[in-house]
Amino acid sequence: MSIRTAMFCAVLGVSAVAVPLTSSARVYLDVNVAPPPPPEEVIPGPRVGYVWAPGYYDYDGHRHHWRHGHWMREHHGHRWVADNWEDRGGRWHHERGHWE
């Protein structure tokens, strides 16, 4: 096996491990603009094997946009933590919804 082939295999192997590690990173957002009060959201009746993810305000860099709630397939042994905006001394911190 040539040195080039060995290097290619090593880089390919490292990248295969690195991609899943970076894809699981959470994103946090801090902005100076508070989200508006959430609108009333009608939550449909329970569905077996699914979890309701409530609606939330997302920020696109210019303004807040309402994202409607939706059903997600249940992850056994985990619980869904909904999106949350928190006032941190005049800056609003957004933590995206995630499984714990």
PyRosetta script that sets phi, psi and omega in degrees:
from pyrosetta import init, pose_from_sequence

init()
pose = pose_from_sequence("MSIRTAMFCAVLGVSAVAVPLTSSARVYLDVNVAPPPPPEEVIPGPRVGYVWAPGYYDYDGHRHHWRHGHWMREHHGHRWVADNWEDRGGRWHHERGHWE")
pose.set_psi(1, 133.5)
pose.set_omega(1, -179.0)
pose.set_phi(2, -77.6)
pose.set_psi(2, 163.1)
pose.set_omega(2, 179.3)
pose.set_phi(3, -64.6)
pose.set_psi(3, -34.6)
pose.set_omega(3, 178.4)
pose.set_phi(4, -64.1)
pose.set_psi(4, -43.9)
pose.set_omega(4, 179.4)
pose.set_phi(5, -64.0)
pose.set_psi(5, -41.8)
pose.set_omega(5, 179.0)
pose.set_phi(6, -63.4)
pose.set_psi(6, -43.3)
pose.set_omega(6, 178.9)
pose.set_phi(7, -63.8)
pose.set_psi(7, -43.3)
pose.set_omega(7, 179.3)
pose.set_phi(8, -60.2)
pose.set_psi(8, -45.4)
pose.set_omega(8, 179.2)
pose.set_phi(9, -63.3)
pose.set_psi(9, -39.1)
pose.set_omega(9, 179.7)
pose.set_phi(10, -65.8)
pose.set_psi(10, -45.4)
pose.set_omega(10, 179.5)
pose.set_phi(11, -64.0)
pose.set_psi(11, -42.5)
pose.set_omega(11, 179.0)
pose.set_phi(12, -62.0)
pose.set_psi(12, -42.0)
pose.set_omega(12, 179.5)
pose.set_phi(13, -65.9)
pose.set_psi(13, -43.0)
pose.set_omega(13, 178.8)
pose.set_phi(14, -65.4)
pose.set_psi(14, -42.0)
pose.set_omega(14, -179.0)
pose.set_phi(15, -67.0)
pose.set_psi(15, -32.1)
pose.set_omega(15, 178.4)
pose.set_phi(16, -65.5)
pose.set_psi(16, -32.0)
pose.set_omega(16, 178.2)
pose.set_phi(17, -82.4)
pose.set_psi(17, -37.9)
pose.set_omega(17, -175.5)
pose.set_phi(18, -69.9)
pose.set_psi(18, -35.3)
pose.set_omega(18, -176.8)
pose.set_phi(19, -61.3)
pose.set_psi(19, -49.5)
pose.set_omega(19, 178.2)
pose.set_phi(20, -62.9)
pose.set_psi(20, -31.8)
pose.set_omega(20, 179.9)
pose.set_phi(21, -67.2)
pose.set_psi(21, -42.1)
pose.set_omega(21, -179.0)
pose.set_phi(22, -75.8)
pose.set_psi(22, -26.3)
pose.set_omega(22, -177.4)
pose.set_phi(23, -75.2)
pose.set_psi(23, -14.1)
pose.set_omega(23, -179.6)
pose.set_phi(24, -94.8)
pose.set_psi(24, 4.6)
pose.set_omega(24, -179.3)
pose.set_phi(25, -70.1)
pose.set_psi(25, 141.0)
pose.set_omega(25, 176.6)
pose.set_phi(26, -88.6)
pose.set_psi(26, 153.4)
pose.set_omega(26, 178.9)
pose.set_phi(27, -111.7)
pose.set_psi(27, 131.3)
pose.set_omega(27, 176.4)
pose.set_phi(28, -115.2)
pose.set_psi(28, 146.4)
pose.set_omega(28, -177.5)
pose.set_phi(29, -134.4)
pose.set_psi(29, 130.1)
pose.set_omega(29, 174.4)
pose.set_phi(30, -119.4)
pose.set_psi(30, 129.2)
pose.set_omega(30, 179.6)
pose.set_phi(31, -136.0)
pose.set_psi(31, 164.5)
pose.set_omega(31, 179.3)
pose.set_phi(32, -88.5)
pose.set_psi(32, -6.9)
pose.set_omega(32, -174.1)
pose.set_phi(33, -106.4)
pose.set_psi(33, 122.3)
pose.set_omega(33, 179.3)
pose.set_phi(34, -71.9)
pose.set_psi(34, 144.0)
pose.set_omega(34, 174.7)
pose.set_phi(35, -70.9)
pose.set_psi(35, 149.2)
pose.set_omega(35, 176.1)
pose.set_phi(36, -67.2)
pose.set_psi(36, 166.9)
pose.set_omega(36, 175.7)
pose.set_phi(37, -61.8)
pose.set_psi(37, 140.4)
pose.set_omega(37, -179.4)
pose.set_phi(38, -65.9)
pose.set_psi(38, 143.0)
pose.set_omega(38, 176.2)
pose.set_phi(39, -72.5)
pose.set_psi(39, 163.6)
pose.set_omega(39, 174.9)
pose.set_phi(40, -64.7)
pose.set_psi(40, 131.6)
pose.set_omega(40, 179.8)
pose.set_phi(41, -123.3)
pose.set_psi(41, 124.5)
pose.set_omega(41, 177.9)
pose.set_phi(42, -81.1)
pose.set_psi(42, 120.6)
pose.set_omega(42, -179.7)
pose.set_phi(43, -94.0)
pose.set_psi(43, 119.6)
pose.set_omega(43, 179.3)
pose.set_phi(44, -66.2)
pose.set_psi(44, 164.8)
pose.set_omega(44, 178.9)
pose.set_phi(45, -60.2)
pose.set_psi(45, 159.2)
pose.set_omega(45, -176.9)
pose.set_phi(46, -60.9)
pose.set_psi(46, 149.0)
pose.set_omega(46, 175.9)
pose.set_phi(47, -123.8)
pose.set_psi(47, 130.8)
pose.set_omega(47, -179.4)
pose.set_phi(48, -64.8)
pose.set_psi(48, 129.4)
pose.set_omega(48, 177.8)
pose.set_phi(49, 85.2)
pose.set_psi(49, 5.5)
pose.set_omega(49, -179.1)
pose.set_phi(50, -130.2)
pose.set_psi(50, 156.7)
pose.set_omega(50, 177.8)
pose.set_phi(51, -123.9)
pose.set_psi(51, 138.0)
pose.set_omega(51, 178.4)
pose.set_phi(52, -83.1)
pose.set_psi(52, 122.3)
pose.set_omega(52, 173.3)
pose.set_phi(53, -98.4)
pose.set_psi(53, 109.8)
pose.set_omega(53, -175.9)
pose.set_phi(54, -63.7)
pose.set_psi(54, 157.9)
pose.set_omega(54, 177.2)
pose.set_phi(55, -66.0)
pose.set_psi(55, 161.4)
pose.set_omega(55, -178.0)
pose.set_phi(56, -157.1)
pose.set_psi(56, 164.1)
pose.set_omega(56, 174.1)
pose.set_phi(57, -91.3)
pose.set_psi(57, 130.2)
pose.set_omega(57, 174.7)
pose.set_phi(58, -106.5)
pose.set_psi(58, 153.2)
pose.set_omega(58, -179.6)
pose.set_phi(59, -118.3)
pose.set_psi(59, 128.4)
pose.set_omega(59, -176.3)
pose.set_phi(60, -101.7)
pose.set_psi(60, 12.4)
pose.set_omega(60, -178.2)
pose.set_phi(61, 100.9)
pose.set_psi(61, -14.6)
pose.set_omega(61, -179.7)
pose.set_phi(62, -129.0)
pose.set_psi(62, -36.3)
pose.set_omega(62, -178.3)
pose.set_phi(63, -159.9)
pose.set_psi(63, 166.6)
pose.set_omega(63, 179.3)
pose.set_phi(64, -85.1)
pose.set_psi(64, 142.6)
pose.set_omega(64, 176.6)
pose.set_phi(65, -127.4)
pose.set_psi(65, 133.8)
pose.set_omega(65, 178.7)
pose.set_phi(66, -77.7)
pose.set_psi(66, 130.1)
pose.set_omega(66, 174.8)
pose.set_phi(67, -110.9)
pose.set_psi(67, 120.6)
pose.set_omega(67, -177.0)
pose.set_phi(68, -67.7)
pose.set_psi(68, 150.4)
pose.set_omega(68, 176.1)
pose.set_phi(69, -65.8)
pose.set_psi(69, 161.2)
pose.set_omega(69, -178.0)
pose.set_phi(70, -158.1)
pose.set_psi(70, 161.6)
pose.set_omega(70, 176.5)
pose.set_phi(71, -82.8)
pose.set_psi(71, 140.4)
pose.set_omega(71, 174.7)
pose.set_phi(72, -128.8)
pose.set_psi(72, 145.0)
pose.set_omega(72, 177.9)
pose.set_phi(73, -62.7)
pose.set_psi(73, 133.8)
pose.set_omega(73, -178.0)
pose.set_phi(74, -64.1)
pose.set_psi(74, 143.0)
pose.set_omega(74, 173.0)
pose.set_phi(75, -109.3)
pose.set_psi(75, 104.9)
pose.set_omega(75, -176.7)
pose.set_phi(76, -58.2)
pose.set_psi(76, 134.9)
pose.set_omega(76, -179.9)
pose.set_phi(77, 85.3)
pose.set_psi(77, 1.5)
pose.set_omega(77, 179.6)
pose.set_phi(78, -127.9)
pose.set_psi(78, 162.2)
pose.set_omega(78, 174.3)
pose.set_phi(79, -127.3)
pose.set_psi(79, 148.5)
pose.set_omega(79, -180.0)
pose.set_phi(80, -84.6)
pose.set_psi(80, 127.5)
pose.set_omega(80, 174.0)
pose.set_phi(81, -104.5)
pose.set_psi(81, 117.2)
pose.set_omega(81, -174.0)
pose.set_phi(82, -70.1)
pose.set_psi(82, 158.1)
pose.set_omega(82, 173.6)
pose.set_phi(83, -54.3)
pose.set_psi(83, 145.6)
pose.set_omega(83, -176.8)
pose.set_phi(84, -145.3)
pose.set_psi(84, 135.4)
pose.set_omega(84, 171.9)
pose.set_phi(85, -106.9)
pose.set_psi(85, 134.0)
pose.set_omega(85, -178.1)
pose.set_phi(86, -134.7)
pose.set_psi(86, 133.5)
pose.set_omega(86, 177.2)
pose.set_phi(87, -77.0)
pose.set_psi(87, 121.9)
pose.set_omega(87, 178.6)
pose.set_phi(88, -122.6)
pose.set_psi(88, 79.2)
pose.set_omega(88, 177.6)
pose.set_phi(89, 64.4)
pose.set_psi(89, 43.8)
pose.set_omega(89, 178.4)
pose.set_phi(90, 93.1)
pose.set_psi(90, -10.8)
pose.set_omega(90, 174.6)
pose.set_phi(91, -109.7)
pose.set_psi(91, 140.7)
pose.set_omega(91, -177.7)
pose.set_phi(92, -100.6)
pose.set_psi(92, 123.1)
pose.set_omega(92, -177.3)
pose.set_phi(93, -101.7)
pose.set_psi(93, 127.8)
pose.set_omega(93, 178.4)
pose.set_phi(94, -110.0)
pose.set_psi(94, 122.4)
pose.set_omega(94, 173.0)
pose.set_phi(95, -109.1)
pose.set_psi(95, 121.6)
pose.set_omega(95, -178.6)
pose.set_phi(96, -67.2)
pose.set_psi(96, 154.0)
pose.set_omega(96, 176.0)
pose.set_phi(97, -63.1)
pose.set_psi(97, 148.1)
pose.set_omega(97, -178.3)
pose.set_phi(98, -159.1)
pose.set_psi(98, 165.1)
pose.set_omega(98, 175.9)
pose.set_phi(99, -91.2)
pose.set_psi(99, 137.4)
pose.set_omega(99, 173.6)
pose.set_phi(100, -118.4)
pose.dump_pdb("model.pdb")
